[in-house]
Amino acid sequence: MKKLSAAAPLLLVSELVLAQSAGTLDKIKATGAVTLGTREASTPFNFVDDSGRQAGLGWEISLRIARRAQKELALAELQINTVGLTPQTRIALVANQTVDIECSSTTNNRERQKQVSFSNTYFVTETRLLTRKDSGVLDFADLKGKTVAVEAGTTSERLLRILNRERDLDISILLTKDTISNFNMVETGRAVASMGDDIIFFGNIAIARTPEQWAVVGTPQSREAYGCMLRKDDPAFKKLADSVISEMQTSGEMLELYNKYFNTRIDVNGGLEIQVPLSRENAQLYQNPNDHAFE
């Protein structure tokens, strides 16, 4: 597996022309390589474990998609390249074809569909608040006049700005670069709460020094459908990715992968177990795979 800088020249000029004019499968066949997006701390979806290895539910899905492409193209070998992404860079680097597949905690919505395509949904979550149990914050109205952390470039940032404006909450919005720094802002008292996807917050609580002090609260402001980002207008590659995910869901393989990352100790921060039972929404998704965006 080869790690590349997002700014590195990934292809020769002739290969670049091919990549821009043909589909992802053609690009993979011509170059013998695929580029997967990685995240450092989108736990438990795409993260670096304590051994320095890339891991996570979304990461493993992206590997399965890559191996299916290798099989369908009858490639004896497939080079796996990786490019590190952030919430701020992930969409652009898939849209400009630097990255072929990105599977982490990325929401499929209609606005993003103008730039990229999404595979079938592999996880459904909701946007809520993470705060200390003694903060006095139980719902979004309790944020009035307070500082709230949120990851820049996420759907939660957009929703928080809308709430702030429409409800006249006078919130000071503190933008952070990733899930860890988002939690750190609340842990160190720079923000009273953070807004984001509740499943990520359960991961934050699991690695906190005092997990019992934290709570996920608030009326859900949206449902989020996580999908793998792919280049736009590439139906052949989307069909391949969709088939991998739907087969994993209906065969029981996705449930096994879910339990691996949510109900088993994983190698992060000396070992953590998130312990989140499969939700009704995700159980229904496994029975009826689809790529529907909620907004």
C-alpha positions in Angstrom: 0.0 0.0 0.0 1.4 3.3 -1.0 0.7 6.6 0.7 0.7 9.7 -1.5 0.5 13.4 -0.8 -2.7 15.0 -2.1 -0.6 17.3 -4.1 1.6 14.6 -5.6 1.4 13.9 -9.4 -0.4 10.6 -9.3 -0.4 9.9 -13.1 1.8 10.4 -16.1 0.4 13.0 -18.6 -0.9 10.3 -21.0 -2.6 8.5 -18.0 -4.0 11.8 -16.7 -5.7 12.4 -20.1 -7.2 8.9 -19.9 -8.4 9.4 -16.4 -10.2 12.5 -17.3 -11.8 11.1 -20.4 -12.7 7.6 -19.3 -14.4 6.0 -16.3 -12.7 4.9 -13.0 -12.6 1.3 -14.1 -10.8 2.2 -17.3 -8.3 4.3 -15.2 -7.7 1.4 -12.8 -7.2 -1.0 -15.7 -4.8 1.3 -17.5 -2.7 2.2 -14.4 -3.0 -0.9 -12.3 -3.7 1.2 -9.3 -6.6 2.7 -7.3 -6.4 5.6 -4.9 -8.4 5.5 -1.6 -9.1 8.4 0.7 -8.0 8.0 4.3 -8.9 9.9 7.5 -6.8 10.0 10.7 -9.5 10.1 13.3 -13.0 9.4 11.8 -13.3 6.6 14.3 -14.7 4.0 13.9 -15.2 4.5 10.1 -11.8 5.5 8.8 -8.9 6.0 11.2 -5.3 5.1 12.0 -5.0 2.6 14.8 -2.4 2.3 17.5 -0.2 0.2 15.3 -0.2 2.9 12.6 -2.5 0.9 10.3 -5.5 2.3 8.5 -8.7 0.7 9.8 -12.4 1.3 10.1 -15.8 0.1 8.8 -15.7 2.6 5.9 -12.0 1.8 5.1 -12.8 -1.9 4.9 -15.7 -1.2 2.5 -13.4 0.8 0.2 -10.9 -2.0 0.2 -13.7 -4.5 -0.8 -14.7 -2.2 -3.6 -11.1 -2.0 -4.8 -10.7 -5.7 -4.8 -14.0 -6.3 -6.6 -12.7 -3.9 -9.3 -9.5 -5.9 -9.5 -11.4 -9.1 -9.9 -13.8 -7.8 -12.6 -10.9 -6.3 -14.5 -8.9 -9.6 -14.2 -5.8 -7.7 -12.9 -3.2 -10.0 -11.4 -2.1 -7.2 -9.1 -3.6 -3.9 -7.9 -1.6 -1.2 -6.3 -3.5 0.5 -3.4 -2.5 4.2 -3.1 -3.8 6.4 -0.3 -4.3 10.1 0.1 -5.1 11.7 3.5 -8.3 13.8 3.5 -10.0 16.2 5.8 -13.7 17.4 5.9 -12.5 20.4 4.0 -10.6 18.6 1.2 -12.5 15.3 0.7 -15.1 16.5 -1.8 -12.7 18.5 -4.0 -10.2 15.6 -4.2 -12.8 13.1 -5.3 -14.4 15.6 -7.7 -11.0 16.3 -9.4 -10.3 12.5 -9.5 -7.2 12.7 -7.3 -9.1 10.1 -5.1 -11.1 7.3 -6.6 -13.0 6.1 -3.5 -13.6 7.9 -0.1 -15.6 5.9 2.5 -15.7 7.5 6.0 -18.3 9.6 7.8 -19.3 11.5 4.7 -23.0 12.4 4.2 -24.7 11.9 0.9 -26.9 14.9 0.1 -28.3 16.6 -3.0 -26.0 19.6 -2.7 -22.9 17.4 -2.7 -24.3 15.3 -5.6 -23.7 18.4 -7.8 -19.9 17.7 -7.4 -19.6 13.9 -6.7 -21.5 10.7 -6.8 -22.4 8.4 -3.9 -22.6 4.7 -3.5 -25.4 2.9 -1.7 -25.7 4.1 1.9 -23.8 2.0 4.4 -24.7 3.8 7.7 -27.4 6.1 8.9 -26.9 8.5 11.9 -28.4 11.7 13.3 -27.0 15.2 14.1 -27.1 16.0 17.9 -25.0 17.6 20.6 -22.1 16.3 22.8 -21.7 18.0 26.1 -20.8 17.4 29.8 -23.7 16.0 31.8 -23.5 19.0 34.2 -23.3 21.7 31.4 -27.0 22.5 31.6 -27.4 21.8 27.9 -30.2 19.4 27.1 -31.3 20.7 23.7 -30.4 23.3 21.1 -32.3 26.1 22.8 -29.9 25.8 25.8 -27.1 27.0 23.5 -28.2 30.6 23.4 -25.3 33.0 23.9 -22.8 30.1 24.2 -19.8 28.8 22.2 -20.4 25.6 20.2 -17.7 23.6 18.3 -18.4 22.1 15.0 -16.2 20.5 12.2 -15.6 22.9 9.3 -17.0 21.7 6.0 -19.6 19.4 7.4 -23.4 19.3 7.1 -23.5 20.0 10.9 -21.7 23.3 10.3 -24.3 24.3 7.8 -27.2 23.2 10.1 -25.8 25.0 13.1 -25.5 28.2 11.1 -29.1 27.9 10.0 -30.3 27.2 13.6 -28.3 30.1 14.9 -29.8 32.5 12.3 -33.4 31.3 12.3 -33.7 30.9 16.1 -31.7 34.0 17.0 -29.5 32.0 19.4 -26.5 34.3 19.3 -24.1 31.2 19.3 -20.4 31.7 18.9 -19.4 29.0 16.4 -16.0 27.6 16.8 -14.8 25.7 13.7 -12.5 22.7 14.1 -10.5 20.6 11.7 -11.6 17.1 12.7 -13.5 14.9 15.2 -10.7 14.9 17.7 -10.2 18.6 17.8 -13.9 19.1 17.9 -14.1 17.0 21.1 -11.1 18.7 22.6 -12.7 22.1 22.4 -15.5 20.9 24.7 -13.2 18.8 26.9 -11.0 21.8 27.6 -13.9 24.2 28.2 -13.5 26.3 25.1 -17.0 25.3 24.0 -20.0 24.2 26.0 -21.0 21.6 23.4 -20.1 20.3 20.0 -22.6 19.6 17.2 -22.2 16.6 14.9 -23.1 13.0 14.1 -24.1 11.2 17.2 -22.3 8.0 16.2 -19.0 9.9 16.1 -19.8 11.4 19.6 -20.2 7.9 21.0 -16.7 7.2 19.7 -15.5 10.4 21.4 -17.0 9.3 24.7 -15.4 5.9 24.5 -11.9 7.4 24.4 -12.5 10.1 26.9 -10.6 10.1 30.2 -13.9 10.1 32.1 -16.6 8.7 29.8 -19.2 8.9 32.6 -19.1 12.7 32.5 -20.4 13.0 28.9 -23.8 12.8 27.2 -25.2 13.0 23.7 -28.3 15.2 23.9 -30.7 17.3 21.8 -33.5 16.8 19.3 -31.9 15.3 16.1 -31.6 18.1 13.5 -31.2 15.7 10.6 -30.7 12.2 9.5 -27.4 11.5 7.7 -26.8 8.8 5.1 -23.1 7.9 4.9 -22.0 6.7 1.4 -18.7 6.2 -0.4 -17.9 9.2 -2.5 -17.1 8.5 -6.2 -16.4 10.6 -9.2 -19.5 12.1 -10.8 -21.2 10.6 -13.9 -19.5 7.2 -13.7 -22.4 4.7 -13.7 -20.2 1.6 -14.2 -18.1 2.2 -11.1 -21.1 3.3 -9.0 -22.9 0.1 -10.0 -19.8 -1.9 -8.9 -19.6 -0.1 -5.5 -23.4 -0.4 -5.0 -23.3 -4.1 -5.6 -20.5 -4.6 -3.1 -22.3 -2.7 -0.4 -25.7 -4.3 -1.0 -24.2 -7.8 -1.0 -22.5 -7.1 2.2 -25.7 -5.9 3.8 -28.0 -8.7 2.6 -25.5 -11.5 3.3 -24.8 -10.6 6.9 -21.2 -9.5 6.2 -22.0 -5.9 7.0 -23.4 -6.8 10.4 -20.3 -8.8 11.1 -18.2 -5.7 10.2 -20.5 -3.5 12.3 -20.0 -5.7 15.3 -16.2 -5.7 14.7 -16.0 -1.9 15.1 -18.9 -1.1 17.4 -19.2 -4.1 19.8 -15.6 -5.3 19.9 -12.5 -3.7 21.4 -10.6 -1.9 18.7 -6.9 -0.9 18.8 -7.3 2.9 19.4 -6.1 4.9 22.4 -4.9 1.7 24.1 -8.1 -0.1 23.2 -11.7 1.1 23.2 -15.2 -0.4 22.7 -17.9 1.9 21.5 -20.8 -0.4 22.3 -23.7 0.9 20.1 -26.3 -1.6 19.2 -27.4 -1.7 15.6 -30.2 0.9 15.2 -33.6 0.2 13.7 -32.7 2.5 10.7 -29.5 0.6 9.9 -31.3 -2.8 10.3 -33.9 -1.7 7.8 -31.1 -0.4 5.5 -29.5 -3.8 5.5 -32.8 -5.4 4.4 -33.4 -2.7 1.7 -30.2 -1.4 0.3 -30.5 2.0 -1.4 -28.6 5.2 -2.1 -31.3 7.7 -1.0 -30.2 11.0 0.4 -32.3 12.5 3.3 -31.9 16.0 2.0 
